[in-house]
Amino acid sequence: MTTRISVGGAQPYDVVVGEHLLGELDALVGPPGTSVLVVHPPTLAATADAVRADLEASGRRGLLAQVPDAEEAKTAQVASFCWQVLGQAGFTRSDTVVGLGGGATTDLAGFVAASWLRGVRVVQVPTTLLGMVDAAVGGKTGINTAEGKNLVGAFYPPVGVVCDLATLGTLPRADLVAGLAEVVKCGFIADPRILDLVEGDPDGATDPSSAVLRELVERAVQVKADVVTADLRESYRREILNYGHTFGHAVEQVERYRWRHGAAVAVGMVYAAELSRLAGRADDALVDRHRQVLTTLGLPTAYRGDRWDRLLAAMRRDKKARGSLLRFVVLDGLARPVRLEGPDPALLTAAYAEVAAD
């Protein structure tokens, strides 16, 4: 069974969810004669080569660009390498970039496509849970700098996203669990049924072959599709997708990206929930539910207590800040996200104390 979830806006496209879907690429990459660059990490070299062979068998020219794993791919140097490959191959505006891999790979591939010749077609083929429910959907592309995460990038929608659930069967459990943080986020900001599913069957939620995980993926993609359709460029509504991310991105930066994104966002959600409670917006039960759901999945809910100054400095450089004004997404209640601007510094430190590990 294949599910198609539409993302609207000026450049609408479908997110296809199912199994054994690489054939979907044929309809997305362009007609015979198109050149297609497949950007991939080393772990997917064999898959990328198989994709290239399929492209060439159907009359396209297939090229490969192998990039580092995870956040190491999201640098100006790696983007420059990809541009060099495109230039040497004579890539034109009628050609296509394919991002095959996790969220870092699709972020990079999207940025390379957005910036080459001021924009060529990009198709995203996420192979991780995080990529499927978050990074590959919505048209956010970007790379990191020494000063912060995703500070350089562009809003650039793909022509399609292919989520082949069969690839989740080869994903290390720690990566699958980390991806569930973004799914849980969608439950707290928009679709509480997600939380019910996790609480009702946590084993199914972490089983890549289960109907539960498939429904979680589809629901999370639908939440993101709905939000992005209403607000592509994060002028207001799309900011709710950053729930847990201001603190989470700071953790990633302080840890030099040794923490998985999902693990950092999990702690970031608990921090945001505590901030919501301290600001008088959320009750104790909602905060407790954050800890219970995340702990059930094996995600962290605390971070070391001796990093506040560095975390605060990183949050001040976050792309969601406005001048010296820190901005957070908090909850007025379940599935009622709101923006909190310039909170009292005492609230920030008090919320940190609540997530600080001994």
C-alpha positions, 0 to 999 in steps of 0.5 A, spaced: 500 500 500 502 506 498 500 513 501 500 520 498 500 526 502 500 532 498 504 539 500 501 545 497 503 552 496 506 555 490 510 549 488 506 543 490 508 536 491 507 529 494 510 525 499 510 518 498 510 513 503 510 505 502 515 500 501 520 498 495 518 505 492 525 507 488 521 506 482 517 512 484 524 516 482 522 515 474 517 519 474 520 525 478 527 526 475 526 528 468 525 525 461 530 521 458 537 525 457 536 528 464 543 528 468 541 526 475 546 527 481 545 522 487 548 525 493 549 519 498 553 517 504 558 512 504 553 507 508 549 507 502 554 507 496 551 500 494 544 503 494 546 509 490 550 505 485 543 501 484 539 507 483 545 510 478 544 503 474 536 504 474 537 511 471 542 509 466 538 503 464 532 508 462 536 513 458 538 518 464 545 520 465 547 518 472 552 521 477 554 520 484 557 524 489 559 521 496 559 525 502 560 524 509 556 521 514 551 525 518 552 533 520 559 532 517 556 533 510 553 539 512 559 544 511 561 549 505 567 545 503 562 539 502 557 543 498 563 546 494 565 539 492 558 537 490 558 544 486 565 542 483 561 535 481 556 539 477 560 544 474 565 538 471 558 534 469 555 540 465 549 540 469 544 545 467 537 547 469 533 541 466 537 536 470 536 533 477 539 532 484 537 526 488 538 526 496 539 519 498 540 518 505 538 521 512 536 528 514 543 531 513 544 528 506 537 531 504 539 538 507 545 538 503 542 536 497 537 541 497 541 546 498 546 544 493 540 544 488 537 551 490 544 554 489 546 551 483 544 555 477 540 559 482 535 552 482 535 546 479 530 540 480 531 536 487 528 529 489 529 527 496 529 520 498 530 519 505 532 513 508 532 514 516 526 516 520 528 523 522 529 524 514 522 522 513 518 525 518 522 532 518 528 534 514 526 531 507 519 534 507 518 542 507 523 545 503 528 547 508 535 546 506 542 548 509 549 547 512 552 548 518 557 553 520 562 554 526 557 559 529 551 554 529 546 549 525 543 551 519 545 558 519 546 558 511 540 555 507 534 556 503 527 555 502 527 550 496 521 545 495 523 538 492 519 536 486 517 530 490 519 526 497 519 518 496 519 515 503 521 507 502 519 504 509 523 498 507 529 502 508 528 503 516 529 495 517 536 496 516 537 502 520 540 502 527 535 502 533 539 508 536 537 512 530 530 509 529 529 511 536 532 518 535 527 519 529 521 518 533 523 525 537 520 529 531 514 524 531 513 525 538 514 533 537 508 532 532 504 529 537 505 535 542 504 540 537 498 538 533 496 531 533 495 528 540 493 521 537 501 520 535 502 520 543 496 515 544 499 510 539 506 511 542 503 510 549 499 504 547 504 500 543 511 502 545 514 496 542 510 497 535 513 504 535 520 502 535 518 496 530 520 498 523 515 493 520 509 495 524 503 498 522 504 502 528 510 505 526 507 506 519 501 510 522 506 514 526 510 516 520 504 518 516 501 522 521 507 526 522 508 527 515 501 530 515 502 535 520 508 537 517 505 538 510 499 542 513 504 547 517 508 548 511 502 548 506 500 554 510 507 557 511 513 555 507 518 561 509 517 560 517 513 567 517 509 565 523 505 558 523 511 554 521 515 556 527 511 551 531 515 545 528 521 548 532 518 546 538 524 543 542 529 545 537 532 552 540 535 548 546 536 542 542 540 545 537 544 549 542 545 542 545 548 539 539 552 545 538 555 545 545 556 537 544 560 538 537 554 534 534 556 528 537 549 528 540 544 525 535 539 530 533 533 527 535 536 526 542 538 533 543 530 535 541 528 530 546 531 534 551 529 540 548 522 538 548 522 537 556 526 544 557 520 547 553 515 544 557 518 546 563 519 553 560 511 553 559 509 550 566 514 556 569 510 561 565 504 559 567 501 556 560 502 548 562 500 544 567 504 539 571 501 533 568 503 535 561 510 536 563 510 529 566 507 526 559 513 529 556 518 525 560 514 519 560 513 518 553 520 520 551 523 515 557 518 509 554 522 510 547 529 510 550 530 518 549 533 522 554 530 527 558 536 531 561 542 534 560 548 536 564 548 541 569 554 545 568 553 548 561 548 553 561 553 559 559 555 555 553 548 553 551 545 560 552 550 563 548 548 558 542 541 560 543 542 567 542 545 565 535 540 561 533 536 563 527 530 564 530 532 569 535 531 576 533 536 581 535 537 580 542 530 577 543 530 570 544 524 566 542 521 559 544 515 555 542 511 553 548 505 550 549 498 553 552 496 546 553 496 539 549 496 541 541 496 548 543 503 551 541 504 559 542 511 563 541 514 566 547 518 572 546 524 575 551 522 570 557 525 573 563 532 570 564 530 567 571 525 563 567 530 560 562 535 558 568 529 555 572 527 551 566 535 549 565 535 547 573 529 542 571 533 538 566 539 538 569 542 532 570 546 530 577 
